[in-house]
Every structure is written in C-alpha cells, then in structure tokens.
Amino acid sequence: MKTWQLQDAKSKFSQVINLAVNDSPQCVTKSGKVVAYIVSAETYEKEHGISLKEILLSRPHKDIELEIMRDREEPRELEL
C-alpha cells in the first residue's frame, strides 16, 4: 500500500485511483496522520457485501425532505 500526502493525492488523483483499482488500497495522510484510505469499488463491495449503488438506492437519508427551488414547468427568464 502506497501512502500519499493529501496535496500529492489531490494533484495525482487519477494515478491514486488507478493504483487503488489495479494494485491495492491507497493511504492518504494530512499533517502526518492517516485521514483516508482509497479502495476500489470491488474491494469495498467485497468487504461490505453491498454496492454503493445499493446504498444510494436504499435511501439511507429518506427522512430528509428536499425542496424544489423553482417550478420546472415554467421556463427561466434570462437577461441577454
């Protein structure tokens, strides 16, 4: 497992993701402390027995009500 400082992980995010998918989980540190592990979706699903898609579809925060900010039937007025 490779360890990345946060600023390096941000600037090389694609590389971090590719290594997590093709090699092993990646460790991210901030101020010398481990703050996150980046793992592939496959690894996560094996460990937790559930996919992110299933989590999102189960609506874990179903008690939160979202308010529609505008009527989508009416077009927006734009100044040109």
N, C-alpha and C positions, 0 to 999 in steps of 0.2 A: 504494500500500500504506500503510495506516494503522499507526502504531506506538502501542502501548499499554504503560503501566507495568503491572507484574504486578497490583498491587492494583486498578487500574481494570479490567483484563481480567477479574479474578475477579468484581468487583461487577457488571459488564455483560456477563457471559459469553454470554447469548443474543444480544445485539447483535453481539458479536465473531463468533460463529458465523454469524449471518445475513449479515454483511458478507463473511466468507470464502466462503460458498456463493454469494452473489449478486453480489459485486463482485470482490474479489481477495484473495490471501493476507494475513493479518494478522500483524504483527510484535509480539512481546511482549518487554519488557525488564525486567531486575531490576538494580538499582543501576547503571543506565546502560548495561548490557551486554545485547546481544541473547541471549536464552536459548531462544526458541522461535518457530516460525512456525506459524500455524494455517491449514491449507488445506482446501478442500472434499475430500470423498471422490473426487469426479470428477477433480479436479486430481491428487490423489495417484495414482489408478489410471492416468491418462494418462501420468504421469511414470515410474511404476514397472512398468507393464504387468501389475500384479497387484492384485486387490482385497483388502481387509482380510479379507473372508470366506474367500478362498482361502488367505491366510496362516494364519489360525486353523485351517482345516480340514487344512492340511498338517502340523499338529502340529510346529512348529519345535522345541519343547522336549519331544519324545516320550520322551527319556531320563529325565525327571523322573517319579517314581512318586508318586502321591497315595494317601494312606492314608485309608480310610473311618473316621471317628471313632466311629460307632455303628452298631449293627445296625438297619437300616431296617425289618426285619420286625417288630420289637417296638415297640409304642408308647412314647413318652416318658412318664415319670412326672412329673406336675406337682402341686405343692402348691397348694391353693386356700385 
